């Protein structure tokens, strides 16, 4: 996978527990263009690879900005960034990938909880530049947790911004936006934040009449599988057949498809290894998939043309034939 060398130009606090990091290219003009919803892989010096949404204004192409929350149960990525990353340090990143793009609509409702504001802010900036109407709801615990405060104070000409503080009893779980209750076909709803928050909001929106293809989500953690899924036959071993080479491999109960392929020197793109980034999505030619990723929509998971996240998903059928 292509890697770009960048330098950490600045690190600044953006609300309690969050750091905004500005990355500049080492060589002039070598940062690829990006659109709202895109993310990059960061290859950290501690040998970890993590994915972070690009934030800020996509029309500003001379730098990348990410905002990282220090997770209490950090697997090492956010902890390294908060405790060891320094201004002037050189790191490598991937070019941007976009699995959460803004799609055509007349109006947009943007909803963010906590650090989920990072891609949502970029969407607001892009819609503002395109002179498109939008409404943005941003939920945080307290005023101290608010990120990008100066941007909200500046305001938007084409967007209405609502900041809610749960410590003051303001919650989207209690008071739903009036615009949510007007599910016009010309609207789109974008959600980003904790999985439980987004799932609840998606279900409520669909009860109000929103269609599944009008609702777009991005999670910052892999989905939690239900016990019934974990105990299913799909957790038993199965076989994968590679269509191009004819090779057949057994995938045991405790091993992912990706790790089996890598063991047999089959080259595959791999990044987050949690079903969140879409790097390893591969076309399925035959067989039934047990989808466990958070990248694909329900429509995509039920489409006639199937793709599987090699890092986390499994098979419901004895054999999966892959376009590899």
C-alpha positions in Angstrom: 0.0 0.0 0.0 1.3 3.5 -0.9 2.7 5.5 2.0 3.2 9.3 2.3 5.8 10.9 4.5 4.5 13.8 6.6 5.7 15.9 9.5 3.7 16.8 12.6 3.4 20.6 12.3 1.2 21.3 15.4 -0.5 19.5 18.3 -3.3 21.4 20.1 -6.0 20.6 22.6 -9.5 20.4 21.3 -11.7 19.8 24.2 -11.2 17.5 27.2 -9.2 14.5 26.2 -8.8 15.4 22.5 -5.7 16.4 20.5 -5.9 18.0 17.1 -2.8 17.1 15.0 -1.8 19.0 11.8 0.3 17.1 9.3 2.2 18.7 6.5 3.9 17.0 3.5 7.6 16.6 3.6 7.7 17.3 -0.2 5.7 20.3 -1.5 2.3 19.6 -3.0 2.3 15.9 -2.5 -0.9 15.5 -0.3 -3.7 14.0 -2.3 -7.0 15.9 -2.5 -9.8 14.6 -0.2 -13.5 15.0 0.4 -15.5 15.1 3.6 -15.8 11.7 5.2 -12.4 10.5 4.2 -9.9 8.9 6.6 -6.2 8.1 6.6 -4.1 5.3 8.1 -1.4 6.5 10.4 1.7 4.2 10.7 2.9 5.0 14.2 6.5 4.5 15.3 5.4 1.8 17.8 4.5 -0.4 14.8 0.7 0.2 15.2 -1.5 1.3 12.3 -4.6 3.3 13.2 -7.4 5.0 11.2 -8.5 8.6 11.8 -11.0 10.8 10.0 -9.7 13.9 8.3 -11.3 17.0 9.7 -11.5 20.7 8.9 -12.0 22.2 5.5 -11.5 19.8 2.5 -10.8 22.8 0.2 -7.6 23.4 2.2 -5.4 20.9 0.4 -2.0 21.8 1.8 -2.4 20.0 5.1 -4.3 17.2 6.9 -5.9 17.6 10.3 -7.0 14.8 12.6 -8.5 14.9 16.1 -7.7 12.0 18.4 -9.5 11.2 21.7 -7.4 9.4 24.3 -9.4 6.2 24.9 -9.6 4.8 28.4 -9.2 1.3 27.0 -6.7 2.3 24.3 -5.1 -0.5 22.4 -2.0 1.6 22.1 -2.8 4.0 19.2 -4.4 7.0 21.0 -2.2 6.5 24.0 1.0 6.8 21.8 -0.3 9.9 20.1 -1.2 11.6 23.4 1.9 10.7 25.3 4.7 10.4 22.7 3.9 12.1 19.4 5.8 15.4 19.2 5.8 18.5 16.9 8.6 18.0 14.2 8.2 14.2 14.3 8.1 12.5 10.9 5.6 9.7 10.3 4.0 7.8 7.4 0.4 7.8 6.4 -1.8 6.4 3.7 -3.6 8.4 1.0 -7.2 9.2 2.0 -9.9 6.6 1.6 -13.6 7.6 1.7 -16.2 5.1 2.9 -18.4 7.8 4.4 -18.9 10.3 1.5 -21.5 13.0 1.2 -24.1 11.9 -1.4 -26.4 14.1 -3.4 -29.4 15.7 -1.6 -31.2 19.0 -1.2 -30.8 19.2 2.6 -28.6 17.4 5.1 -29.0 16.6 8.8 -25.7 16.0 10.5 -25.5 14.5 13.9 -22.3 13.9 15.9 -21.6 12.6 19.4 -18.2 13.2 21.1 -15.2 12.6 18.8 -17.7 11.7 16.0 -17.5 15.4 15.2 -14.3 15.0 13.2 -15.8 13.8 9.9 -19.1 15.8 10.5 -17.2 19.1 10.8 -15.6 18.3 7.4 -19.0 17.7 6.0 -20.3 21.0 7.3 -17.3 22.8 5.7 -17.8 21.1 2.4 -21.5 21.8 2.3 -20.8 25.5 3.3 -18.4 25.7 0.3 -21.1 24.2 -2.0 -23.7 26.6 -0.6 -26.0 23.7 0.4 -28.4 23.8 3.3 -27.6 21.7 6.4 -28.4 21.4 10.1 -25.8 20.1 12.5 -26.3 18.7 16.0 -23.2 18.2 18.2 -23.5 16.4 21.5 -20.9 16.5 24.2 -20.8 15.9 28.0 -19.8 19.4 29.2 -18.6 22.7 27.6 -15.1 21.6 28.5 -15.4 18.7 26.1 -16.3 20.9 23.1 -13.9 20.6 20.2 -13.4 23.3 17.5 -15.0 26.0 19.7 -13.8 28.9 17.6 -15.3 27.4 14.4 -18.8 27.1 16.0 -18.5 30.7 17.2 -17.7 31.8 13.7 -20.9 30.2 12.4 -22.0 29.0 9.0 -23.9 31.0 6.4 -25.8 27.9 5.0 -25.9 25.8 8.2 -27.6 25.9 11.6 -25.4 24.6 14.4 -26.9 23.2 17.7 -24.5 22.2 20.5 -26.0 20.1 23.3 -24.5 19.3 26.7 -25.6 16.1 28.4 -24.5 17.5 31.8 -27.1 20.2 31.5 -29.8 17.7 30.6 -29.6 18.4 26.9 -29.8 15.1 24.9 -30.8 14.0 21.5 -32.0 10.8 23.1 -34.7 12.9 24.8 -35.3 15.8 22.4 -35.2 14.8 18.8 -34.6 17.5 16.2 -37.7 18.8 14.4 -36.0 18.2 11.1 -35.6 14.5 12.0 -39.3 14.2 12.1 -39.6 15.5 8.5 -38.2 12.5 6.5 -38.4 14.0 3.0 -36.9 12.0 0.2 -34.7 15.0 -0.6 -32.9 14.8 2.7 -30.0 12.7 4.0 -29.0 11.9 7.6 -25.4 11.5 8.6 -24.5 10.0 12.0 -21.1 9.6 13.7 -20.4 8.6 17.3 -20.7 5.6 19.6 -22.2 2.6 18.1 -25.1 2.4 20.6 -26.0 6.0 20.0 -26.0 5.6 16.2 -28.0 2.4 16.2 -30.7 3.9 18.4 -30.9 7.0 16.3 -31.0 5.0 13.0 -33.8 2.8 14.4 -35.8 5.9 15.5 -35.3 7.7 12.2 -36.6 4.6 10.3 -39.6 4.5 12.5 -40.3 8.1 11.5 -40.2 7.1 7.9 -36.6 7.6 6.8 -35.4 5.1 4.3 -32.3 3.0 5.0 -30.5 4.5 2.0 -31.1 8.0 3.3 -29.1 7.2 6.6 -25.3 7.1 6.6 -23.2 6.1 9.7 -19.6 5.8 10.7 -18.4 4.2 13.9 -15.1 4.6 15.8 -15.2 1.2 17.3 -16.1 -2.3 15.8 -19.6 -3.5 16.3 -20.4 -5.6 19.3 -21.6 -9.0 18.2 -24.6 -10.5 20.0 -24.1 -13.7 21.9 -26.2 -15.6 19.4 -23.9 -14.6 16.6 -20.8 -15.6 18.6 -22.2 -19.0 19.3 -23.4 -19.6 15.8 -22.2 -22.3 13.4 -20.5 -19.5 11.5 -17.8 -19.6 14.2 -16.9 -23.1 13.2 -14.2 -23.7 10.6 -14.9 -23.4 6.9 -13.1 -23.3 3.6 -12.2 -20.5 1.2 -11.5 -21.0 -2.4 -9.4 -18.5 -4.4 -11.0 -18.2 -7.8 -7.9 -17.0 -9.7 -5.4 -19.6 -8.4 -7.8 -22.4 -7.5 -6.2 -22.7 -4.1 -8.3 -23.9 -1.2 -7.6 -23.1 2.5 -9.2 -24.1 5.7 -10.2 -21.3 8.1 -10.2 -22.6 11.7 -12.6 -21.5 14.4 -10.2 -19.1 16.1 -8.5 -17.6 13.0 -9.6 -14.9 10.5 -9.7 -15.3 6.8 -7.1 -12.6 6.5 -4.6 -14.3 8.8 -5.0 -17.6 6.9 -4.3 -15.9 3.6 -1.2 -14.1 5.0 0.1 -17.4 6.4 -0.1 -18.8 2.9 1.7 -15.8 1.4 -1.4 -14.5 -0.4 -1.1 -10.7 -0.6 -4.1 -8.7 0.6 -4.6 -5.1 1.7 -5.0 -4.9 5.4 -5.3 -2.0 7.8 -7.5 -1.7 10.9 -8.2 -5.5 11.2 -11.5 -4.7 12.9 -13.9 -4.3 10.0 -14.0 -0.5 10.2 -11.9 0.8 7.4 -12.9 -1.3 4.3 -9.3 -1.9 3.1 -9.7 -5.7 2.9 -13.2 -5.8 1.4 -13.1 -8.6 -1.3 -15.8 -9.7 -3.7 -17.5 -13.0 -2.9 -18.3 -15.2 -6.0 -20.1 -18.0 -4.2 -21.2 -18.9 -0.6 -23.0 -17.2 2.2 -21.3 -14.5 4.3 -21.7 -13.8 8.0 -21.0 -10.1 7.9 -19.3 -8.6 11.0 -18.0 -5.3 9.7 -19.2 -1.8 10.4 -18.2 -0.5 6.9 -21.0 -1.8 4.7 -24.6 -0.7 5.0 -27.4 -3.2 5.5 -28.3 -2.8 1.8 -24.7 -3.6 0.8 -24.6 -6.6 3.0 -27.8 -7.9 1.4 -27.0 -6.9 -2.2 -26.7 -9.5 -5.0 -23.0 -8.7 -5.3 -21.4 -9.5 -2.0 -18.2 -8.2 -0.5 -16.6 -9.6 2.7 -14.3 -8.0 5.2 -11.5 -10.5 5.3 -10.3 -9.4 8.8 -13.5 -10.1 10.7 -16.3 -11.6 8.8 -16.9 -15.4 8.4 -18.9 -17.9 6.4 -22.4 -19.3 7.0 -21.8 -21.8 4.2 -19.1 -24.6 4.2 -17.2 -22.8 1.4 -16.7 -19.2 0.3 -15.3 -18.6 -3.2 -13.4 -15.3 -3.3 -12.3 -13.1 -6.2 -8.6 -13.5 -5.4 
